[in-house]
Amino acid sequence: MIKAITRIYGNFIHLLVESERDKLTGLFNRCTFEVRLKRLLVKQAELITDQKADDQKVVVERRAESHGQQAWLVMLDIDHFKKVNDDFGHVYGDEVLLIFSQVMRDVFRKKDLQFRFGGEEFVVILEPIPLEHAKSALERFRLSIEQYEFPQVGHISVSIGFAKITQQDYPLEVLNFADKALYYAKENGRNQVHNYHELVQQGRINHVEHAVGDIELF
């Protein structure tokens, strides 16, 4: 009976894991995005309190913010991926996606959440780091993809848009901001990394309040 219960429990856990993962790349799928993001925000909120010697909780200045650190939501889109499928077929297209996801694992930290949203679109949630470090990591990834020699296909590129995540942000709103930065990169030459908030400050795009409805998550 114990063995049977153990097998049932093991199968249940396996089904839960499988339901969270993209079947081709093994990354988290888009259905798990909001849940995972909320977990990160809860984790960040816990940094607000420290434990005193007398076990009383006190509010302290957030360590992340005091060092200029921030969580970031990143959207990545493989440039001209439809042409890859049209010119070389879906088998090589799938191989590009597999290699692309492996480069993601190699470049980003293990604690950074990585998702495949479908097709050639991917999302990464970077745990708190300064803006310049986020830029550096994303540029490193962009360059890694640009320089990689994909079998049969050759060289491809990726466009990237990202936005900061705060406790006050609604997940779909942040996703929309990152999507706007990605769209700017795609419309202005591709193979680029852009930060939404910098684009707004520079007057290149307009900030729209309550933009949640602009993008469909599911």
N, C-alpha and C positions, 0 to 999 in steps of 0.2 A: 504493500500500500504506500509506504514511504517512497519507494522507487517510482511508482506511478505518479504520485503527487509531484515529485521532483521533475519528472519528464513534462508533466502538464505545465508546471511553473516555468521550466526552461523554454518550452514552446511559446508560452505567453510572452516572455521577455523577448524572445527572438522576433515575434510578430510586432511587438512595440518598436523595437529597433528598426526593423524593416520598414515600418510605416513612416518613420522619420527620415529615411534616407532616399536619395535619388538612386534609382536602380542602375543607371549607367556609370555615374562618377563616384558614388558612395558618399557624396557630400549631403548635408542636410537638405531636405526639399523645402519648397516655399510654404507648404502647409505648417511647418514648424517655426517659421520665422517670428511671428508675433509672440508666441510662447517663449521662445529663447531670448528674444529681446527684453521681454518683461522680466525674465529671470535675471538678466544682466542688470537691469535698472534696480531691482530689489537688492541685488548684491552690492551695487554701488551705494544704495541708501544706507546699508549697514555700516559703511565706512564713516558715516556721520558721527556715530557714537563710539566712545572708547570706554573701557572698563577701568574705574578707579580702584584703588586698593581696598576701599570699603564697600566694593560691589555696587556702588550707585552709578547709574548711567548718567553721563553728562554729554551735552552737545559740544562738539569741538569743530574747529575749522577743518573742512574736508581736505585730506592730504592731497588728493588728486588735483583739486582746484588750486591749492596753494603752490603747486609746482607747475601750474599752467597746463595740466593734463586734462584730456577729454576723451570720451568714447566717440567713435566715428562709425557712421554707416556708409558703406562703399558699394557703388553699383559698377559692375564691369560688363562690357559688351564687346564680343569679338567682332572686329570690323569685317564687313563684306562676307559674313559667314555663309549667306545664301549662295554666293558665287562658288564657295568651296564645295558645297553639296552639288551644285549644278555642274561644275567642271570635273569633279573627281568622284562623285557619288557619296551616298550616305555612310558607307563603310568607312571611308577616309574622313568624312565629317565627324563620325563618332570617335574616331581615333584622335582627332584634333581636340575634341571635348575631353577625352580621357587624359591626354597629355597636359592640356590646359589646367585641369583640376589638380594634377600631380604637381605642376609648377606652383600652383596656389599653396599646396601643403608645404612645399619646400621653402617658399619665400616668407609666408606669414607664420606667426607664432601659433603653437598648438592651442593656446587659449583663445585665439581669435576665431570667432564662429564663421564658418564658411558654408554657403548655400548655393545650390543651383536652382534658379527660378524657372528654368525651362528654356529650351532652345539654346541660344548662345549667350544667355543672360545669367550672370552670377552676382551674388551679394556677399560681402564680408562685413562683419561687425568687429572693429578693432577695439580691444579693451584699452582703457585710458592711457594715452601717450600725448606728448605735446604736438601741436599742429605741424611743426617742422619735421618731427619724426614720422608722423603719418604720411606727409608728402614724400619723404625719403623712401619709406617702405613701398608706397604705391608707384613711385618712379622706378624703383628697383624691379618691381614686378613687371611694369610696362616694358622696361628694357629687356628683361629676361625673355618675355614673349617675342619681342621684336627680333631678338638675336637667335631664337631657337629655330633649328632646321627641322620642320615637321616632315615626316616621311611622305614622299610623293607630292605633297602640297607645297613644301618650301617654307617661305616666311609669311607670317600673318602679323597683325597688330591688334591692340586692344584699346578701347576708349574707356576712361574712368571718370566718374563723378562721385564726390563724397560730401557729407554734411555732418556736423557735430550732433551728438545726442545728449540731451539733458533730461533731468527728472521731470521737467514740465512738458516735454514733447510727447505728442501722440505718435505711435509707431508709423502709421501711414503718412503722417505729415512729414516726418523725417525722410521717409522713403521717397516722397514726392520731391523734396528739396534735392536729394542726391540724384534723382532722375532728371531734374532740370539741369543740374551741372553736367550730367552725362550727355544729355541732349545737346548742350552747348558744345561739348567736345566733339560730338559726331557732326554737328553742323559747321564746325570751324576747322576742319582738316583731319579729324580723327587722330588716333595714336597719341592721345593727350590725357593729362590728369588735371582736373579742375575741382576746386573747392567752392561749394555753393555760396557760402557767406562772403568769400573774397570777391566772387563775381558780382554779388549784390553791392558790396562796398565800392567796387570799381565802376558801377553803373552799367555793366555788360548785360545783366538781366534784372528784372524787377522782382522784388519780394512780394509774394501774395499771401496775405494772412488767411488762415483756415483753408488751406489748399488740399485738405484731405481727400476730397472727392475727385481730384484730378487724375488719380491713378488707381487702377483696380488691382487688388492684391491677389484675389482668387478667381 
